[in-house]
């Protein structure tokens, strides 16, 4: 039935993907996943650090939480004073 839909000339086979194409695909996938995975790992390490600080001393854990809150407030103040330039 193929002769109804084509000229009868089979297209030449394309080159099969090689090693470099595979590495490029892997590189692109890792670049896309690097930021989310880095954020997840960072949050998990921060939680481990927080629990460890609470086991050492309660004030160290509370100080760490206070530093995080102050950093978030500072970021909010920075964003409020420097709004984005919208076209």
C-alpha positions in Angstrom: 0.0 0.0 0.0 3.0 2.3 0.3 3.0 3.0 -3.4 -0.3 4.9 -3.1 1.2 7.5 -0.7 4.8 7.9 -1.8 6.9 8.1 -5.0 8.4 4.7 -4.3 11.8 6.1 -3.5 12.7 5.5 0.1 14.3 8.4 1.9 17.9 7.7 2.8 18.4 6.7 6.4 19.6 9.5 8.6 22.7 9.0 10.7 22.0 7.4 14.0 22.6 9.6 17.0 26.0 9.3 18.3 27.9 9.8 21.6 28.1 13.6 21.3 24.4 14.0 20.8 23.7 11.9 23.8 26.0 14.0 25.9 24.3 17.2 24.7 20.9 15.9 25.7 22.3 14.9 29.1 23.9 18.3 29.5 20.6 20.1 28.7 18.6 18.0 31.1 21.1 18.6 33.9 21.1 22.3 33.2 17.3 22.4 33.5 17.3 20.3 36.7 20.3 22.0 38.4 18.4 24.9 40.0 15.4 23.0 41.4 17.6 20.1 42.7 20.0 22.7 44.2 17.2 24.4 45.9 15.8 21.1 47.3 19.2 20.0 48.5 19.8 23.4 50.0 16.6 23.4 52.0 17.2 19.9 53.2 20.7 20.9 54.4 19.3 24.0 56.0 16.8 21.9 58.0 19.5 19.5 59.1 21.6 22.4 60.2 18.6 23.9 62.1 17.9 20.6 63.9 21.5 20.3 64.8 21.7 23.9 66.1 18.6 23.2 68.3 20.4 20.1 69.7 23.5 22.1 70.5 21.7 25.0 72.1 18.1 26.4 71.8 19.4 30.0 71.3 21.5 28.9 68.3 18.5 27.4 66.6 16.4 30.5 67.4 19.2 32.7 66.1 19.3 30.8 62.9 15.6 31.2 62.4 16.0 35.0 63.2 18.7 35.3 60.6 16.4 33.6 58.0 13.6 36.0 58.9 15.8 39.0 58.7 17.2 37.9 55.3 13.6 37.6 54.0 12.6 41.0 55.4 15.8 42.6 53.9 15.0 41.0 50.5 11.4 42.4 50.7 12.6 45.9 51.6 15.1 45.7 48.7 12.4 44.7 46.3 10.1 47.4 47.5 12.8 50.1 47.0 13.9 48.8 43.6 10.8 47.9 41.6 11.3 46.2 38.2 11.3 48.4 35.1 8.2 47.3 33.1 8.0 48.4 29.5 
